[in-house]
Amino acid sequence: MSPRSRRMSHNYNDIPVGVLAVKALAHKCCPQLRWKKETVFKISIFALTYMAYTCYHMARKPISVVKSVLHTNCSETVVHNSSSSDCGYAPFDDSNAPALFAALDSAFLFAYAGAMFLSGFVAERVSLRYFLAFGMILSGVFSYLFGVAKTWGVHAMAYFVLVQICAGITQTTGWPGVVTLIGRWFGKSKRGLVFGIWNSHTSIGNILGTLIAAYYVERNWAMSFIVPGIIIAMVGFIQFLFVVDCPEMVGVNPESTPHHATDVSPPNDSDIEDYDSNGAERTPILSGHARQRPISLVNALYIPGVVEFSLCLFFSKLVSYTFLYWLPLYIQSSSTLGPSLSADLSILFDVGGIFGAIVAGMISDATGMSATTCTVMLLLASPVLLLYQAYGAVSVFVSVFLLLVAGFLVNGPYALITTSVSAELGQHSSLEGNAKALATVTAIIDGTGSIGAAIGPLMAGMISSHGWQNVFYMLILSNIFAMILLLRLVKKECTRVVRSRIRIE
């Protein structure tokens, strides 16, 4: 048996049954129909991964909405939760509720951050179809278990913490899986724009999760978790039916998608762009015989730019996830709006984030200066956050405007780093054509960012009791630190641009 045959005969390289069924149906019903295979599969991968990560974020969002009814103001005459006291749902009906909420957020996010590094390691070595499908189904199970606690009358804090930890671990299957699939199927041309549009799934998922949770929050908050859990499990099954791991599995010419991981022929080195022109950064990290083997975590850290962008994402994601988990509660506490309206208004932050991701990707494509793009947006975000804290409650119009702008500037760098930059670094020239580093690099960058995402909501829960303005000061300082960490890369980008213009002249 030839090496190619041996590689293609692994049982996890089987073509999904859904793809075979659609192909058979098309031949039977429309035998004259012709289409470009590569285009069809690219569209399907784009849509499937978009659906997948939309559901991952949708399942994370309900906890931020439900906090307002798990613990309510005991002086209110309206009972938000008929199954418990006017103070909320035990054990969150006490004065230490903010600390308990912070513990729940931290249980999920620290588990997510810790498991992310292992998840990227595993994703490079298994079928991404199974990896995503089972991860989504299990994520749905744990979302369901959180909501069903109300039906079962569970009031033990340990139960909620355990469910959050398990949910955090299973959710790590999402990001390495979807980014690696997109990286394998899509080329480098206009990568920032493609990833910018594709990364809107994060905000769309947050919006859907908020709308679903807000619809049920004052009726039956258990459904705020159960409904997203059912949806993500169903979409996980769809991934199992249709996701194709890599182009060569369905006969797409690897040379037409030179960026993806392949055992058949190595990528063209001319298609792999350096992050920096420094000759030292071209030094191979891997020896020749290991170029097609998955990269180790330690070797991935030596890729130029990985450490800087990882640490920058630590602070960027800290800011983004603090808004994700606490914005609805902040809006309610700083205004006269109820839980549902506060949740609806918080959606605008994610709407701004959609446009921020797209614009950041377009600018990065046009200039080739991803670090500079992130730095400028982070610089502008700091005064906007200060303005929102000071004037966001003045009127609905002001709040809407500032939330849109804040979402645009905060989520733009976050989206660019986690998508286009991660894919670029995962295919850096120092890897000498080994595209199997993509999931590992993605996991390192997003895993480091997830540690910040865990710390942010935890600190917000502790600091908010001393005044919400202190939370915003923390967020502004985080943006400043994120900018500082990118200054070396910004200098390199500016130097490269100046040198290229001098050569042209």
ABEGO torsion letter per residue (X at the ends): XBAAAAAAABAAABBBAAAAAAAAAAAAABAABBBBAAAAAAAAAAAAAAAAAAAAAAAAAAAAAAAAAABBBAABABBABAABBAAEBOAAABAAAAAAAAAAAAAAAAAAAAAAAAAAAAAAABBAAAAAAAAAAAAAAAAAAAAAAAAAGBABAAAAAAAAAAAAAAAAAAAAAAAAAAAAABBABGAAAAAAAAAAAAAAAAAAAAAAAAAAAAABAAAAAAAAAAAAAAAAAAAAAABBABAAAAGBBAAABAABBBAABBBBAAABBBABABAAAABBABBAAAAABBBBAAAAAABBGAAAAAAAAAAAAAAAAAAAAAAAAAAAAABABBAAAAAAAAAAAAAAAAAAAAAAAAAAAAAGBAAAAAAAAAAAAAAAAAAAAAAAAABAAAAAAAAAAAAAAAAAAAAAAABAAAAAAAABAAAGGBAAAAAAAAAAAAAAAAAAAAAAAAAAAAAAAAEAAAAAAAAAAAAAAAAAAAAAAAAAAAAAAAAAAAAAX
